[in-house]
Amino acid sequence: MRPAHEVVQDEPAETTSAGWAVCEANPGGDGNMTIPAWLMWLAIAGLLGTAEILTLTFAAGLVALAAVMAAIVAGVGGNFGVQSVVFAATSFGALAAVLPMVRRRAATRRGYRSGVEALLGRPAVTLTQVDAVCGTVRIGGEIWSARTYDETQVIAEGTRVSVYEIDGATALIYPREFA
């Protein structure tokens, strides 16, 4: 038996035919511990899953799914080459399938407006006479206080108008059809 402090460099790490990594459990002892390849793939999937949770990029989750698929192949006895091909093909396939949907979604969200910005340019109908000081309009089913954008204008009740700007809780409007 050799001393525990003596460093011996043996051959490179061994793997079994089923893809099991053989590790020496304690360097001075006589027992070997094997770590199954499927467990290594699941550890990789766990790390990628954690990265997905922390970054919310969605890509790490797809690659984690590919690592799970490689773990399944390792569990049924596929060698490391087959595991790697399954991992690469699943990663590529999942990303290729999801990327067009992500691009479509990103393209449609560019034109999305919310809050006050969503009201700008919307049609409205005056409920009372609107001038530079006061008035009310209905914008998409909601009643808003209103003023004319042009301070010299007076807009009659029932006139179709457009929202030019929102100033606090007051809509600045202008007539849609000029007389």
C-alpha positions as CSV (number, residue, x, y, z in Angstrom):
1,M,0.0,0.0,0.0
2,R,1.4,3.4,-1.0
3,P,1.4,6.5,1.3
4,A,-1.7,8.8,1.0
5,H,0.5,11.9,0.2
6,E,2.1,10.2,-2.8
7,V,0.7,11.4,-6.1
8,V,0.6,8.8,-8.8
9,Q,-0.4,9.5,-12.4
10,D,-2.1,6.6,-13.9
11,E,-3.7,6.2,-17.2
12,P,-6.4,8.7,-18.3
13,A,-9.9,8.2,-16.8
14,E,-11.6,5.1,-17.9
15,T,-15.1,4.7,-19.2
16,T,-17.1,1.6,-19.4
17,S,-19.0,0.4,-22.5
18,A,-22.3,1.9,-21.2
19,G,-20.6,5.3,-20.8
20,W,-19.9,5.1,-17.0
21,A,-17.1,7.2,-15.8
22,V,-14.8,5.3,-13.5
23,C,-13.4,7.5,-10.6
24,E,-11.2,6.4,-7.8
25,A,-13.1,7.0,-4.6
26,N,-10.2,7.5,-2.3
27,P,-6.7,7.8,-3.7
28,G,-5.0,5.4,-1.2
29,G,-7.8,2.9,-1.0
30,D,-8.8,0.0,-3.1
31,G,-12.4,0.8,-4.0
32,N,-13.6,2.4,-7.2
33,M,-16.7,4.5,-7.6
34,T,-18.5,4.8,-10.9
35,I,-20.7,7.7,-11.9
36,P,-23.3,6.8,-14.5
37,A,-23.2,9.0,-17.6
38,W,-27.0,9.6,-17.3
39,L,-26.4,11.2,-13.9
40,M,-23.8,13.5,-15.5
41,W,-26.2,14.5,-18.2
42,L,-28.9,15.2,-15.5
43,A,-26.4,17.3,-13.6
44,I,-25.7,19.3,-16.7
45,A,-29.5,19.6,-17.3
46,G,-29.9,20.8,-13.7
47,L,-27.2,23.5,-14.2
48,L,-28.8,24.6,-17.4
49,G,-32.2,24.7,-15.8
50,T,-30.8,26.9,-13.0
51,A,-29.3,29.2,-15.6
52,E,-32.7,29.4,-17.3
53,I,-34.4,30.3,-14.1
54,L,-31.8,33.0,-13.4
55,T,-31.6,34.5,-16.9
56,L,-35.1,33.8,-18.4
57,T,-33.6,33.5,-21.9
58,F,-35.5,30.4,-22.8
59,A,-32.5,29.0,-24.7
60,A,-30.9,27.5,-21.7
61,G,-34.1,25.6,-20.9
62,L,-34.1,24.1,-24.4
63,V,-30.5,23.0,-24.1
64,A,-31.4,21.5,-20.7
65,L,-34.1,19.5,-22.4
66,A,-31.5,18.2,-24.8
67,A,-29.3,17.2,-21.8
68,V,-32.3,15.2,-20.4
69,M,-32.7,13.5,-23.8
70,A,-29.0,12.5,-23.7
71,A,-29.5,11.2,-20.2
72,I,-32.3,9.0,-21.4
73,V,-30.1,7.6,-24.2
74,A,-27.3,7.0,-21.7
75,G,-29.8,5.3,-19.4
76,V,-30.8,2.8,-22.1
77,G,-27.1,2.0,-22.8
78,G,-26.2,4.3,-25.7
79,N,-22.5,5.1,-26.0
80,F,-21.0,8.6,-25.6
81,G,-21.1,9.2,-29.3
82,V,-24.8,8.5,-29.6
83,Q,-25.4,10.6,-26.5
84,S,-23.6,13.5,-28.0
85,V,-25.4,13.3,-31.3
86,V,-28.8,13.2,-29.5
87,F,-27.8,16.2,-27.3
88,A,-26.6,18.2,-30.4
89,A,-29.6,17.3,-32.5
90,T,-32.1,18.0,-29.8
91,S,-30.5,21.3,-29.0
92,F,-30.4,22.4,-32.6
93,G,-33.9,21.1,-33.3
94,A,-35.5,22.7,-30.3
95,L,-33.8,26.1,-31.0
96,A,-34.7,25.9,-34.7
97,A,-38.3,25.1,-33.9
98,V,-38.8,27.9,-31.4
99,L,-36.7,30.7,-33.0
100,P,-39.3,31.5,-35.7
101,M,-42.0,31.8,-33.1
102,V,-39.9,34.1,-31.0
103,R,-39.1,36.3,-34.0
104,R,-42.8,36.5,-34.9
105,R,-43.7,37.5,-31.4
106,A,-41.0,40.1,-31.2
107,A,-42.1,41.6,-34.5
108,T,-45.8,42.0,-33.4
109,R,-44.8,43.5,-30.0
110,R,-43.0,46.4,-31.6
111,G,-46.3,48.1,-32.5
112,Y,-47.9,47.4,-29.1
113,R,-48.7,50.5,-27.1
114,S,-50.2,50.6,-23.6
115,G,-51.3,53.2,-21.1
116,V,-51.5,56.8,-22.3
117,E,-49.6,56.0,-25.5
118,A,-52.4,53.7,-26.5
119,L,-54.9,56.6,-26.4
120,L,-53.0,58.9,-28.7
121,G,-54.7,59.1,-32.1
122,R,-57.7,57.2,-31.0
123,P,-61.2,58.3,-32.1
124,A,-63.5,59.9,-29.6
125,V,-66.9,61.6,-29.4
126,T,-67.6,64.8,-27.5
127,L,-70.3,64.4,-24.9
128,T,-70.4,68.1,-24.1
129,Q,-69.1,71.2,-25.8
130,V,-65.3,71.3,-25.6
131,D,-63.3,74.4,-25.6
132,A,-59.9,75.5,-24.3
133,V,-61.1,75.3,-20.7
134,C,-63.4,72.3,-20.2
135,G,-65.5,69.5,-21.8
136,T,-65.9,65.8,-21.8
137,V,-65.4,63.0,-24.4
138,R,-65.9,59.3,-24.7
139,I,-62.7,57.5,-25.6
140,G,-63.2,53.7,-26.2
141,G,-66.1,53.5,-23.7
142,E,-64.4,55.7,-21.0
143,I,-65.4,59.2,-20.2
144,W,-62.5,61.7,-20.0
145,S,-62.3,65.4,-19.3
146,A,-61.1,67.2,-22.4
147,R,-59.8,70.5,-23.8
148,T,-59.2,71.5,-27.4
149,Y,-55.6,71.3,-28.6
150,D,-56.2,74.6,-30.4
151,E,-57.2,77.1,-27.7
152,T,-59.2,79.2,-30.2
153,Q,-61.5,76.3,-31.2
154,V,-64.8,75.3,-29.7
155,I,-66.1,71.8,-30.6
156,A,-69.8,71.1,-30.4
157,E,-71.4,68.1,-28.6
158,G,-71.5,64.9,-30.7
159,T,-68.5,65.8,-32.9
160,R,-66.1,63.1,-33.8
161,V,-62.6,64.0,-32.6
162,S,-59.1,62.4,-32.2
163,V,-57.0,62.4,-29.2
164,Y,-53.8,64.4,-29.7
165,E,-52.3,64.3,-26.3
166,I,-53.0,63.3,-22.7
167,D,-52.2,66.0,-20.1
168,G,-52.7,64.4,-16.7
169,A,-56.3,63.2,-16.7
170,T,-57.4,65.5,-19.5
171,A,-57.4,64.6,-23.2
172,L,-56.3,67.3,-25.7
173,I,-58.4,66.7,-28.8
174,Y,-58.9,68.1,-32.3
175,P,-61.8,67.5,-34.8
176,R,-61.5,64.6,-37.2
177,E,-63.4,66.4,-40.0
178,F,-62.7,70.0,-40.6
179,A,-65.7,72.1,-41.5
